[in-house]
Amino acid sequence: MRKWGYTALGTALAAAVIGAPVAAAAGEQTGGGQQECRRAFDHAVWEDMDSFNKRDAARYRAVIHRDMVTVGRRGNVLIGYDANVIPVVEQQFKVPYEYAMPWTVVHTVVENCQMGFAILDAHYLEPSHGIDRHFTISLTLVRDHGRWQVVKDTVTDVVP
């Protein structure tokens, strides 16, 4: 059983023994709070992808964590806010042709309203160049100062 499994089991046993909402005392959100947390997480994932698709630099900058790490599809690693944001905003957002990255969330996990990850199925499309690259994207987000931000982005080619 993984660490989260032991934590959940321990929380359930403690709650059964003392009859109190132990999860809330341990910093987890319960009831409507958990749903609100999950909605905020889902919105941050959407914000990251939508701001990229719309070339919206302000929105994109806002959802990126200061310690972001990207592992690109060719194994390149970018560490830090500037290393991640500047190439996207100053290069990708300024290409003179249309591109889009339609995506679908395949799986998400949110832990204690502090961190979570989302796995996305995406296609990077450049219609004028006949490009359709199929990717799996894994986004890890942390909640910092009350906001969800992307701290890790991994892009992997899907081999046909």
ROLO-936818 format. One record per atom (N, C-alpha, C, O, CB): residue in one letter; z, x, y. Coordinates in steps of 0.05 Angstrom, whole numbers, padded with zeros to 5 digits, always signed. Each point is the difference from the previous one (the first is absolute). Glycine has a CB too. Layout:
// residues N
aZXY;...
***
This chain:
// residues 160
m+00000+00017-00023;m+00000-00017+00023;m+00000+00018+00025;m+00014+00020+00000;m+00010-00057-00025;r-00040+00030+00045;r-00001+00016+00024;r+00024-00004+00017;r+00016-00018-00004;r-00066+00016+00002;k+00052+00019+00023;k+00023-00001+00018;k+00004-00028+00011;k+00023-00010+00001;k-00030+00058+00010;w-00015-00061-00002;w+00003-00026+00012;w+00010-00020-00020;w+00014-00019+00007;w-00051+00030+00025;g+00031-00007-00058;g+00009-00018-00021;g+00030+00002-00003;g+00014-00020-00003;g-00057+00025-00020;y+00054+00020+00024;y+00029+00004-00002;y+00014-00012+00025;y+00021-00012-00003;y-00029+00053-00024;t-00004-00037+00050;t+00011-00011+00024;t+00002-00031-00001;t+00020-00012+00006;t-00038+00051+00020;a-00004-00051-00034;a-00001-00029-00002;a+00020-00010-00021;a+00014-00020+00005;a-00062+00020+00008;l+00050+00013-00036;l+00018-00008-00021;l+00029+00003+00010;l+00016-00018-00004;l-00049+00032-00031;g+00039+00008+00049;g+00027+00004+00010;g+00007-00020+00021;g+00022-00010+00001;g-00027+00058-00010;t-00014-00055+00026;t+00005-00020+00021;t+00005-00027-00012;t+00018-00015+00008;t-00047+00040+00023;a+00013-00033-00052;a+00004-00026-00013;a+00027-00001-00014;a+00013-00021+00002;a-00063+00018-00008;l+00058+00024-00007;l+00026+00000-00014;l+00022-00001+00020;l+00020-00015-00004;l-00039+00042-00033;a+00018-00012+00059;a+00021-00001+00020;a+00002-00028+00013;a+00022-00010+00004;a-00029+00059+00005;a-00016-00061-00004;a+00000-00026+00012;a+00013-00021-00019;a+00015-00017+00009;a-00056+00029+00018;a+00035-00009-00053;a+00011-00018-00019;a+00030+00003-00002;a+00015-00019-00004;a-00058+00020-00022;v+00052+00024+00028;v+00029+00006-00003;v+00016-00010+00024;v+00021-00013-00004;v-00033+00052-00024;i+00002-00033+00052;i+00016-00007+00024;i-00009-00025+00013;i+00014-00010+00019;i-00005+00058-00013;g-00032-00059-00014;g-00009-00025+00011;g-00008+00001+00029;g+00002-00020+00014;g+00027-00002-00047;a-00037+00045+00043;a-00007+00003+00028;a-00029+00010+00002;a-00010+00012-00020;a+00058-00003+00033;p-00061-00012+00009;p-00027+00009+00003;p+00000+00031+00004;p-00003+00009+00023;p-00011-00054-00004;v+00017+00059-00041;v+00001+00029+00001;v-00026+00012+00011;v+00002+00020+00014;v+00029-00020-00053;a-00053-00012+00034;a-00025+00011+00010;a+00000+00002+00030;a-00009+00019+00012;a-00015-00038-00051;a+00035-00001+00052;a+00001+00000+00030;a+00019+00022+00009;a-00006+00014+00020;a-00003-00063-00018;a+00031+00053-00016;a+00018+00021+00008;a-00012+00028-00004;a+00007+00019+00013;a+00031-00049-00025;a-00056+00032-00007;a-00013+00026-00006;a-00023+00005+00019;a-00015+00020-00004;a+00029-00024-00044;g-00019-00013+00067;g-00021+00004+00019;g-00026-00014-00007;g-00020+00002+00015;g+00040+00041-00005;e-00021-00058-00031;e-00024-00015-00008;e+00000-00027+00015;e+00021-00011+00006;e-00023+00033-00051;q-00022-00031+00052;q-00003-00026+00012;q+00000-00021-00021;q-00012+00004-00021;q-00014+00016+00060;t+00039-00042-00034;t+00000-00022-00020;t-00014-00024+00012;t-00003-00003+00024;t+00045+00020-00045;g-00050-00036+00004;g-00011-00025+00008;g-00023+00003+00019;g-00019+00015-00005;g+00063-00035-00001;g-00042+00006+00029;g-00021+00000+00020;g-00005+00028+00012;g-00022+00006+00008;g+00033-00053+00002;g+00011+00063-00009;g-00003+00027+00011;g-00019+00017-00017;g-00016+00015+00011;g+00061-00018+00007;q-00044+00000-00044;q-00019+00015-00018;q-00028-00009+00005;q-00019+00016+00000;q+00056-00011-00034;q-00041-00031+00037;q-00027-00010+00005;q-00011+00010+00026;q-00023+00007+00003;q+00033-00048-00030;e+00007+00041+00048;e-00007+00009+00026;e-00008+00030-00001;e-00019+00009+00012;e+00049-00043+00010;c-00014+00049-00037;c-00005+00029-00004;c-00027+00004-00013;c-00015+00017+00009;c+00065-00008-00013;r-00055-00024-00017;r-00025+00003-00015;r-00024-00008+00018;r-00021+00013-00001;r+00045-00023-00042;r-00021-00011+00059;r-00021-00008+00019;r-00006+00023+00020;r-00023+00005+00006;r+00036-00054-00011;a+00009+00061+00015;a-00004+00021+00020;a-00014+00024-00013;a-00017+00013+00012;a+00059-00028+00012;f-00034+00021-00049;f-00013+00022-00015;f-00030-00006-00004;f-00017+00016+00007;f+00060-00006-00031;d-00049-00034+00014;d-00028-00008-00004;d-00016+00001+00026;d-00023+00008+00000;d+00038-00038-00038;h-00003+00022+00060;h-00013+00001+00026;h-00006+00029+00008;h-00021+00005+00011;h+00044-00048+00003;a-00005+00061-00019;a-00004+00028+00007;a-00023+00012-00016;a-00016+00015+00011;a+00065-00010+00000;v-00051-00012-00037;v-00023+00009-00016;v-00026-00011+00012;v-00019+00014+00004;v+00048-00013-00045;w-00029-00027+00048;w-00023-00013+00012;w-00006+00014+00027;w-00024+00005+00006;w+00035-00049-00029;e+00009+00050+00039;e-00004+00012+00026;e-00013+00028-00003;e-00018+00006+00015;e+00058-00031+00002;d-00032+00040-00037;d-00012+00026-00004;d-00030-00003-00007;d-00017+00013+00013;d+00061+00005-00029;m-00050-00035-00002;m-00028-00003-00009;m-00017-00014+00021;m-00023+00008+00005;m+00039-00009-00052;d-00005-00019+00060;d-00016-00015+00020;d-00005+00017+00025;d-00022-00001+00011;d+00042-00042-00028;s+00000+00059+00025;s-00004+00017+00024;s-00021+00021-00006;s-00016+00007+00017;s+00063-00015-00003;f-00048+00018-00039;f-00021+00019-00008;f-00027-00013+00001;f-00019+00011+00012;f+00051+00013-00041;n-00035-00048+00018;n-00025-00014+00000;n-00010-00007+00028;n-00024+00000+00005;n+00036-00018-00050;k+00006+00011+00063;k-00007-00008+00027;k+00000+00023+00020;k-00005-00004+00023;k+00024-00040-00034;r-00014+00069+00001;r+00000+00023+00017;r+00019-00003+00023;r-00006+00007+00023;r-00041+00002-00036;d+00070-00020+00008;d+00020-00006+00020;d+00021+00023+00000;d+00019-00001-00015;d-00026-00050+00010;a+00003+00070+00022;a+00017+00024+00000;a+00029-00006+00006;a+00018+00012-00013;a-00057+00014+00028;a+00045-00044+00004;a+00028-00006+00006;a+00015-00012-00023;a+00022+00008-00006;a-00036-00015+00054;r+00001-00012-00061;r+00013-00013-00024;r+00003+00020-00023;r+00020+00001-00013;r-00039-00045+00027;y-00002+00061-00018;y+00001+00019-00021;y+00022+00020+00004;y+00016+00006-00018;y-00065-00012+00011;r+00051+00017+00032;r+00021+00019+00007;r+00028-00012-00005;r+00018+00014-00009;r-00048+00007+00043;a+00033-00046-00028;a+00027-00013-00002;a+00010-00003-00028;a+00024-00001-00004;a-00036-00023+00046;v-00006+00022-00062;v+00009-00004-00027;v+00002+00025-00016;v+00008+00000-00024;v-00030-00044+00026;i+00016+00067+00010;i+00001+00026-00014;i+00027+00013+00006;i+00008+00003+00023;i-00058+00002-00021;h+00064+00004-00023;h+00026+00014+00003;h-00004+00028+00009;h-00020+00013-00006;h+00039-00042-00030;r+00000+00039+00051;r-00001+00028+00011;r-00003+00021-00022;r-00010+00022+00005;r+00037-00037+00034;d-00018+00009-00063;d+00000+00020-00023;d-00022-00007-00020;d+00003+00008-00024;d+00046+00000+00031;m-00069-00022+00001;m-00021-00009-00019;m-00013+00023-00015;m-00004+00022+00010;m-00004-00061+00020;v+00002+00033-00056;v-00014+00018-00017;v-00024-00015-00012;v+00004-00023-00010;v+00038+00050-00001;t-00065-00015+00012;t-00024-00012-00013;t-00010+00019-00021;t-00002+00024+00005;t-00010-00050+00037;v+00006+00015-00065;v-00014+00015-00021;v-00028-00014-00002;v-00002-00022-00009;v+00046+00036-00017;g-00064+00001+00035;g-00027-00011+00001;g-00013-00001-00027;g+00010+00012-00019;g-00013+00004+00065;r-00020-00028-00047;r-00014-00004-00025;r-00011+00026-00012;r-00006+00001-00024;r-00006-00046+00040;r+00011+00066+00000;r-00009+00026-00010;r+00023+00019-00003;r-00003+00024-00004;r-00041-00031+00026;g+00069-00004-00021;g+00023+00016-00003;g+00011+00013+00025;g+00020+00015-00001;g-00036-00007-00044;n+00003-00012+00067;n+00009+00011+00025;n+00027-00013+00008;n+00003-00024-00004;n-00051+00034+00019;v+00066+00005-00004;v+00026-00010+00008;v+00004+00004+00030;v-00005+00021+00011;v+00024-00010-00057;l-00012-00033+00059;l+00006+00000+00029;l+00030-00007+00003;l+00009-00019-00011;l-00057+00006+00024;i+00062+00030+00002;i+00029-00004+00003;i+00007-00003+00030;i-00008+00017+00016;i+00017+00008-00058;g+00005-00046+00049;g+00009-00005+00027;g-00017-00020+00015;g-00022-00006-00008;g+00038+00052+00008;y-00004-00057+00021;y-00012-00022+00015;y-00027+00009+00012;y-00021-00013-00005;y+00066-00005+00015;d-00046+00040+00005;d-00024+00008+00013;d-00022+00007-00020;d-00024-00007+00004;d+00051+00024+00034;a-00020-00003-00060;a-00020+00007-00020;a-00013-00024-00013;a-00023+00001-00009;a+00049+00041+00001;n-00011-00064+00008;n-00011-00025-00012;n-00014-00018+00020;n-00020-00011-00007;n+00056+00014-00027;v-00025-00005+00057;v-00010-00019+00020;v-00024+00010+00015;v-00020-00014+00004;v+00066-00004+00000;i-00045+00043+00005;i-00022+00011+00017;i-00027-00001-00014;i-00019-00010+00013;i+00052+00040+00008;p-00037-00022-00046;p-00027-00002-00012;p-00010-00029-00002;p-00024-00005+00003;p+00035+00047-00028;v+00007-00060+00020;v-00008-00028-00002;v-00009-00011+00027;v-00021-00011+00003;v+00052+00005-00043;v-00013+00009+00060;v-00005-00011+00026;v-00023+00014+00015;v-00016-00013+00013;v+00064+00000-00011;e-00048+00040-00003;e-00020+00014+00015;e-00026+00006-00014;e-00020+00007+00012;e+00058+00013+00010;q-00039-00024-00049;q-00025+00004-00014;q-00009-00026-00013;q-00022-00010+00007;q+00035+00058-00015;q+00002-00058-00011;q-00009-00024-00016;q-00005-00024+00018;q-00019-00014-00003;q+00045+00032-00036;f-00007-00023+00058;f-00003-00023+00017;f-00024+00003+00020;f-00008-00020+00012;f+00057+00013-00016;k-00060+00030+00007;k-00021+00005+00019;k-00028+00004-00012;k-00019+00006+00014;k+00053+00013+00016;v-00036-00022-00057;v-00026+00003-00012;v-00018-00022+00012;v+00009-00022+00005;v+00010+00042-00048;p-00045-00013+00047;p-00018-00019+00013;p-00012-00022-00018;p-00017-00015+00008;p+00006+00052+00022;y+00020-00038-00055;y-00011-00020-00018;y+00023-00018-00010;y+00024+00006+00003;y-00061+00026-00017;e+00029-00054+00003;e+00020-00020-00010;e+00011+00009-00027;e-00015+00010-00017;e-00009-00047+00042;y+00049+00032-00029;y+00012+00004-00026;y+00021-00022-00003;y+00009-00012+00020;y-00017+00062-00019;a+00016-00055-00025;a+00021-00019-00006;a+00014+00009-00025;a-00011+00014-00017;a-00014-00052+00039;m+00050+00030-00025;m+00014+00005-00025;m+00014-00025-00009;m+00024-00004+00004;m-00017+00053+00009;p-00022-00067-00026;p+00013-00024-00011;p+00019+00009-00022;p-00006+00018-00015;p-00034-00047+00026;w+00062+00015-00013;w+00021+00008-00019;w+00015-00025-00010;w+00000-00021+00012;w+00005+00065+00011;t+00008-00039-00046;t+00016-00021-00013;t+00026+00014-00010;t-00002+00021-00012;t-00039-00049-00001;v+00063+00016+00019;v+00025+00011-00011;v+00002-00007-00029;v-00003-00024-00008;v+00026+00020+00053;v-00019+00024-00062;v+00002-00004-00029;v+00029-00002-00009;v+00006-00015-00018;v-00049+00040+00012;h+00061-00010+00019;h+00028+00001-00009;h+00017+00010+00024;h-00008+00018+00014;h-00006-00010-00063;t+00037-00020+00052;t+00019+00010+00020;t+00028+00001-00012;t+00007-00015-00018;t-00035-00003+00055;v+00044+00036-00026;v+00029+00002-00007;v+00014+00005+00026;v-00008+00018+00016;v-00001-00001-00064;v+00030-00032+00053;v+00017+00005+00024;v+00028+00003-00010;v+00011-00017-00014;v-00042-00010+00044;e+00044+00049-00022;e+00027+00007-00008;e+00019-00001+00023;e-00002+00014+00019;e-00017+00015-00055;n+00039-00047+00034;n+00022-00002+00019;n-00008-00002+00029;n+00015+00008+00018;n+00011+00018-00051;c-00050-00036+00038;c-00011-00003+00027;c+00001+00027+00015;c+00002+00001+00025;c+00014-00049-00024;q-00019+00070-00016;q+00000+00027+00012;q-00025+00015-00006;q-00010+00016+00016;q+00059-00016-00019;m-00060-00004-00021;m-00025+00013-00008;m-00016-00018-00018;m+00011-00017-00013;m+00011+00063+00018;g-00047-00041-00006;g-00017-00015-00018;g-00027+00014-00003;g-00007+00018+00015;g+00030-00061-00003;f-00038+00034-00032;f-00027+00010-00002;f-00019-00023-00008;f+00008-00020-00012;f+00009+00065-00001;a-00042-00041+00020;a-00021-00019-00007;a-00023+00015-00012;a-00008+00021+00010;a+00023-00052+00028;i-00026+00020-00059;i-00025+00011-00011;i-00022-00019+00007;i+00002-00024-00005;i+00023+00047-00034;l-00046-00012+00050;l-00023-00015+00009;l-00025+00008-00014;l-00004+00023-00007;l+00026-00028+00052;d-00039-00015-00049;d-00027+00005-00010;d-00018-00003+00025;d+00001-00020+00013;d+00008+00003-00061;a-00025+00038+00054;a-00015+00000+00025;a-00028+00011-00004;a-00005+00015-00019;a+00048-00010+00045;h-00060-00012-00008;h-00027+00011+00001;h-00005+00009+00028;h+00002-00015+00019;h-00019-00015-00056;y+00009+00056+00040;y-00008+00010+00026;y-00030-00004+00002;y-00015+00011-00016;y+00053+00023+00018;l-00047-00050+00018;l-00028-00007+00002;l-00012+00010+00026;l+00011-00003+00022;l-00002-00037-00050;e-00032+00053+00025;e-00017+00007+00023;e-00027-00011-00006;e-00017+00013-00012;e+00043+00030+00023;p-00031-00068-00003;p-00025-00013-00008;p-00025+00015+00009;p-00020+00001-00014;p+00044-00044+00017;s-00024+00055+00021;s-00024+00014+00010;s-00006+00025-00015;s-00023+00010+00000;s+00033-00029+00045;h+00010+00029-00060;h-00005+00024-00016;h+00000-00006-00030;h-00002+00019-00017;h+00024+00008+00053;g-00020-00052-00043;g+00000-00008-00028;g+00025+00010-00016;g-00002+00004-00024;g-00048-00003+00026;i+00072+00003+00012;i+00024+00010-00012;i+00019-00022-00008;i+00007-00017+00017;i-00012+00059+00009;d+00014-00042-00050;d+00021-00018-00011;d+00018+00017-00018;d-00007+00004-00023;d-00023-00046+00027;r+00052+00052+00007;r+00018+00016-00016;r+00024-00018-00009;r+00013-00012+00017;r-00027+00055+00008;h+00019-00043-00050;h+00022-00017-00011;h+00024+00018-00003;h+00000+00021-00012;h-00032-00051-00013;f+00055+00021+00037;f+00025+00015+00000;f+00023-00017-00010;f+00000-00024+00001;f-00018+00050+00037;t+00038-00011-00049;t+00027-00011-00002;t+00016+00014+00022;t-00001+00024+00002;t-00003-00033-00054;i+00017-00007+00067;i+00017+00011+00022;i+00029-00007-00006;i+00006-00023-00006;i-00044+00019+00040;s+00055+00024-00032;s+00028-00004-00004;s+00014+00006+00027;s-00001+00022+00009;s-00001-00010-00059;l+00015-00033+00061;l+00014+00003+00026;l+00030-00001-00006;l+00009-00019-00012;l-00048-00001+00038;t+00054+00039-00016;t+00029+00000-00001;t+00010-00004+00029;t-00008+00014+00018;t+00010+00016-00060;l+00015-00050+00045;l+00010-00006+00027;l+00031+00002+00000;l+00012-00005-00021;l-00051-00025+00030;v+00050+00038+00013;v+00028+00001+00004;v+00007-00017+00024;v-00016-00004+00018;v+00020+00050-00039;r+00020-00056+00021;r+00009-00016+00023;r+00017+00019+00017;r+00022+00009-00009;r-00022-00054-00017;d-00010+00051+00050;d+00013+00019+00018;d+00004-00014+00027;d-00019-00009+00012;d-00002+00049-00037;h+00046-00040+00034;h+00006-00013+00025;h-00009-00029+00001;h-00010-00010+00020;h+00007+00054+00003;g+00006-00058-00046;g-00007-00028-00002;g-00029-00007-00003;g-00008-00023+00000;g+00047+00016+00027;r-00056+00028-00030;r-00029-00005-00003;r-00010+00013-00026;r+00008+00022-00007;r-00014-00025+00057;w-00012-00011-00063;w-00014+00012-00023;w-00022+00019+00010;w-00015-00008+00017;w+00026-00033-00046;q-00012+00065+00017;q-00020+00019+00007;q-00010+00014-00025;q+00014+00005-00019;q+00006+00001+00065;v-00046+00001-00045;v-00012+00015-00022;v+00008+00029+00001;v-00004+00014+00020;v-00036-00046-00020;v+00053+00041-00022;v+00009+00028-00002;v-00017+00016-00020;v+00000+00024+00001;v+00046-00039+00011;k-00060+00001-00030;k-00018+00014-00019;k-00023-00017-00007;k+00002-00024-00004;k+00037+00049-00014;d-00063-00013+00018;d-00025-00013-00006;d-00015+00017-00020;d-00005+00023+00005;d+00003-00046+00041;t-00004+00012-00069;t-00015+00015-00020;t-00025-00016-00007;t+00001-00024-00006;t+00041+00045-00013;v-00065-00007+00021;v-00026-00013-00005;v-00012+00013-00025;v-00002+00025-00001;v-00005-00035+00051;t+00000-00006-00069;t-00011+00010-00025;t-00027-00014-00006;t-00002-00025+00003;t+00048+00034-00021;d-00066+00006+00011;d-00026-00012-00007;d+00003-00015-00026;d+00014+00009-00018;d-00039+00028+00040;v+00013-00060-00023;v-00002-00016-00025;v-00026+00008-00013;v-00022-00004+00011;v+00051-00035+00007;v-00027+00050-00042;v-00025+00009-00014;v-00011-00024-00014;v+00014-00014-00015;v+00004+00062+00009;p-00045-00052+00010;p-00012-00023-00014;p-00001+00002-00030;p-00010-00018-00013;p-00018+00012+00054;
***
